[in-house]
Amino acid sequence: MAGNVKVFMLMAALTALVMALGWMLGGSGGALIALLIAGGMNFFSYWNSDKMVLRQQGAIELSPRQGAELYAMTKRLADRAQMPMPKLYLLPTEQPNAFATGRNPENAAVAVTQGLLNHLSADEIEGVIAHELAHIHHRDTLTMTITATMAGAIAMMGNMMLFAGGRDGRGGALGGIIAMILAPMAAMMVQMAISRAREYEADATGARICGKPRALASALQRISQAAGRSVNVPAEKNPAAAAMFIINPLHALRADRLFTTHPPTEERIARLMAMEGRTPPAAPPTAPSAAASRIPRSGASQPPRAPWGRG
């Protein structure tokens, strides 16, 4: 119940911010229009959150035949968590990463990148899948997707303020500059408040689902190291969705911790290792690059030959 109240308050804060920006742009009429837009975005996101995010990231749905091993692993973990089997998608990027989306466990999807399948071990992949199933089980996916949508809209409205100014002296050039700076910052703060706590919870629940806290900790370390070296182009084009990934996918992000959407990876690893009563794992060696890419191309008639990106 407390979690639902927190989510309601966060979403109310986002809606209020959208209305405030609407008022600066168009007075009371602008605020009303902004309220209608916010409601429409929430309604649209509720029914189409999975399709919207997956399309933005260029995801390709995997059939049971294409991803037999991955399907078997996910089905086993879903059964252990007593939840429905989600749809599986492949993201055509070499950056190791993953996310889950969907409005409820019955309409959920888990997306993994080609890089994740190429460079992580089966145990590490299992830990990542279990983490994403935990997000679905906790019903985090809907909240995070709606928040990402609203945050993107707030950032867009803040940018509009710089050029449009306000009617009847509202805002003006100075108000536009302030709104352009503060609106994305406020949206980022809300994303941070939602995703940081939920990542810790998903790590703990995911470790219990797969029974391998150390494997999940090792996966987080590998993904975190790789995220700074490779570029996830779809994620860079849609940065508001970064909070949905297991590790921030934005390349070389060096923002202050106050404004990061994910908790420190070191702290996440330490908490997971505490579940096993062990010290954090040493930095793993860099995985060798795959000899040939198994990423399905747009319009390709043949599925990837191996679900792990190998073979």
Summary of the structure (lengths in Angstrom):
residues: 311
radius of gyration: 20.2
end to end distance: 47.6
largest distance: 66.2
contacts: 1083
relative contact order: 0.15
helix: 65%
strand: 6%
